[in-house]
Every structure is written in C-alpha cells, then in structure tokens.
C-alpha cells in the first residue's frame, strides 16, 4: 500500500495510473457485460430450442390427427357398407339406429361407429366434437378425454359456442354425387400443447378471443397480453422469479401459443461460468496492477530524489543524486543533472557574478546620466526669465511643458483613461501656444470611460502625428477632435483633423502594420509603436486603423473591445 501511495504522489504517474484504471475498468465492465449478455442470450436460445421442439411436437400431432381424418373419409367412401351405416346413423334417432343394428338385416361388420371410435382413440382424444350439418338439423357426437361419447341434436347457437378454443376441420358429405351436408371435427388444441409442456412450465393458448391456461397455475396471473406484444422471446418477472418466455403463431391451425418456464433451470451452468469468468478477469486486473505498481514504485522514488535535488539547488544547497546501480534513462538524467549543476556552479563563480557586478555599475552610471531634475530646474529658470522680461505667454508655455514632462516621467506605466486624456490635453495646449489662433481642438469622451485602465502616453503620439504630417504654419485653421462612443462590442475612440489626406496605397500599407501578423518593427514613437504597446496590454481586444476624412483630413480609430464573459 505504501508503494502505491508513493508512486501516486507524482503527477506523471498519478495521471497515467488513473487513466489506466479508467481504461481497465471500462474494459472489464464491457467484457463482463458482453459475457453476461451472451449468457442471457444462451439461456434464451436454449429455452427457444426447447419451446420450439414442444411446439413442433404439438403441430405434428395436429397434422397427424387431420391426416387420420382424411384417411377416415377415404375409408368411409371406399366402403359402401360403412357409408350406408353413416347415413343410417345420422338419418335416425339413436334408439332407432340401435334397433336397426340389432336387426338381423344389418349385421355388416363395417360399422360407422367402430371406425369413428378408432379415429377418436388414434387422435389421443384430441377430437372432442363431430358436428354433422344437414338439411334436417345439426347432430353432435361429443367425446371426453376417457373416450366417453354422447350424441345429441343442437341448435345453431349451441353448435357455434363449441368452436371456442378449438380448431375446426370440415369435410363435405356427398351422396350419389350430390352435396347433402358437412361433417366438422373440433380438435381440442390444449391436448397436444399440454402433452408438450414440462412439469414447471406454463402456457397460454389463444384461439380467437378464447384464452386457455395450461401447465403450472402459478403463471395464470402473468400479463400475457404484454408478452404477446413483445419480441416473441425474452425474460419477464413474476412473483420475484425470473421467467423466460416464447411466443409462437400457428398459421396452419390458427392459434397462438405463449410458453413460460423458470430461467433458473437454464442459468445454473452458465451462471457458474459467468462467476468464474468475472473472478478471472478481476484477478488478472489485480495482478497486472500489482506488477505495474511494483515496476514503477522504484522509478517514482528515484524521480522524487531528482526533484528534491533540484529544489535544494534553488537555495544553493545542491545535493548530487545517488544513481546507485540503476542503468536506464532515469539514471542518465540524474548523471546529466549532476554534471549540469557542477558546470553551473563553475559558471556562476567565474562569469555570472562578474557580469552582474558590471551590469550594476553600468546601470548606476546610466541612472546618474538620466536624472531629470536638471531639466526641471532649467525650465523653471526659463519661465522666471520670461516673466522678468514680460513674456507671460512664454512663461506659461514653459510651465506647461515642465508639467507635461513631469507627468510623463513620474506617472505609473498603467493609468486611467481620464489621466491619459489629461496628458494629451496638456500637449494640445502647448500646440495652441505654438500655432496661436490657427489651432482649435475638441474632446468629446464619455465620463464612463475615465476609469478604464490603459498604458500611458499613447494618445499624444497619435495627435502629434497630425502636426508632423498634416499641419504647417501657413495660416489655415487647424482642427483636432478626439471623440469616443460606446458600441455593442466595446468603446471606439476616433482621432481626426481637418487637413491632409493619404493615398490609397499608403493607407493599405499603414493598415497592414496594425495587425499581429505584421513583421514591421516599431518605428520609434510612431503609430506602429502605439499599436504594439496597446496590443501588449489589451491583447486581441484592441483594433487600430487609419483612413481619410471627407472632404479632407485623416482619421485614426482605436477600438477597445469588451472582455468576453464565459
């Protein structure tokens, strides 16, 4: 158990082992399910064969009975004495027929009753009624399972009631080539069916609207109608017992037979096979798992020693990995790791520390050179000099320039959009001083955008682009507008002026630079630089484009998309 917990401690083995468990459990489940399904199918097949044999036996018996009836009629018409006795029997009352038979004139051995009794006996008493229909009425010869018979005259309704649950086999009767009536044999279908059932089986015989239950009476409460609607072969529960059933339809004799039997009779041997198979599969799985754990537990311990050595190396306390007698890929990794740390230690001592000291000295020298305080002091002296000479506007411009530079240098790299607009407005105020009454600007940005965080100093280069390429000190009125609006997908900021234009080819070239796929390098503080800085911060949420205004001017658009909420 400790070996299992040790090697599961590593993610690489834990994931592999859990995946292995999942695959094996699915495999075992599928195998057991398939074997169980095959076992159930085998049970159903075995019962289906047995039920088919019983059904065929009953069919053969009924065929034999109908064949015997055909032979009976062949004999009847081949013997004039028997045929004459047949008409005498059905042409008189039973008492008159008996007196006539006792009369010396009717001593013929060919008796219709004798042939009839032989037919009934040979049918296994399957024939229960013989109905003779003639112009004078209906005569019924009735037989029970013991061979007892009686003869009676019936009404049509009484004769019709006898057909329920029986198969009618009819023969026409002719005398001197003239039709005189018909003889209908009613075969009791339950007799051959009952003979084909086992001791624990039950059956439902359906003939028309008649239901006859045979065999074990415990099964009479089954929902036979549902079984009849089923696939014809399957399993069903009855009183806590699983039964197998089979439904067959006799096309020749017009009946439906549903038989049931306890499934346990057919499961015993197969169930033992199923249990042995399941235990064998589980035992094989456990054996393979044990071998798997045993094989990789030592590897997991060795990997942990490698990881421990690497953790120690981070605190400059590297402990070499003991390879021992291992001679595999893990041992090669450990040996290379030991060599790597030895080389790194030498490199750190000889080169890295020296390089760090040199870099620190160089950074201190550069920091001293870049100290901005001298610039602030210089601008302040210029402002005081301008005030002393009465150049108040020069003094204000100098103060504004110092404030703008201070904001640029000392402001955090990430600021609210309102702060970025403030810095841009300070720049535009300086440009108004330079261009005097030739320049007008307008800011139209919703207050709700003021809290959006953004990289600092990206609006000022966009605005400066107008002065660099489109504006000249030529007396024309120059207008710069910064506007923003809320769109369904984010905020759109537009920077545009009223002078200048760009050719279609140049626009296509510039807009290709505002894509992540562009291989153009940032050009100083130009528009490509602005796009790269925005993309580094916003990622795929920023889009930038440039186009011409109508009738004149250039427009630069920046779309800040909303974050997608999942």
Secondary structure as UniProt FT lines:
FT   HELIX           2..8
FT   HELIX           11..78
FT   HELIX           80..91
FT   HELIX           94..102
FT   HELIX           104..106
FT   HELIX           112..122
FT   TURN            123..125
FT   STRAND          127..134
FT   TURN            135..136
FT   STRAND          137..143
FT   TURN            145..146
FT   STRAND          149..154
FT   HELIX           156..161
FT   TURN            162..165
FT   STRAND          166..175
FT   TURN            176..177
FT   STRAND          178..188
FT   HELIX           189..196
FT   TURN            199..200
FT   STRAND          202..207
FT   TURN            208..209
FT   STRAND          210..215
FT   HELIX           217..219
FT   TURN            220..221
FT   HELIX           224..229
FT   STRAND          233..238
FT   TURN            239..240
FT   STRAND          241..250
FT   TURN            251..254
FT   STRAND          255..262
FT   HELIX           264..314
FT   TURN            315..316
FT   TURN            324..325
FT   HELIX           329..347
FT   HELIX           348..352
FT   HELIX           353..369
FT   HELIX           373..388
FT   TURN            389..390
FT   HELIX           392..410
FT   STRAND          414..416
FT   HELIX           417..435
FT   HELIX           436..438
FT   STRAND          439..444
FT   HELIX           447..451
FT   STRAND          453..455
FT   HELIX           459..469
FT   STRAND          478..487
FT   TURN            488..489
FT   STRAND          490..497
FT   HELIX           504..513
FT   TURN            516..517
FT   TURN            524..525
FT   HELIX           527..538
FT   HELIX           539..541
FT   STRAND          542..548
FT   STRAND          554..561
//
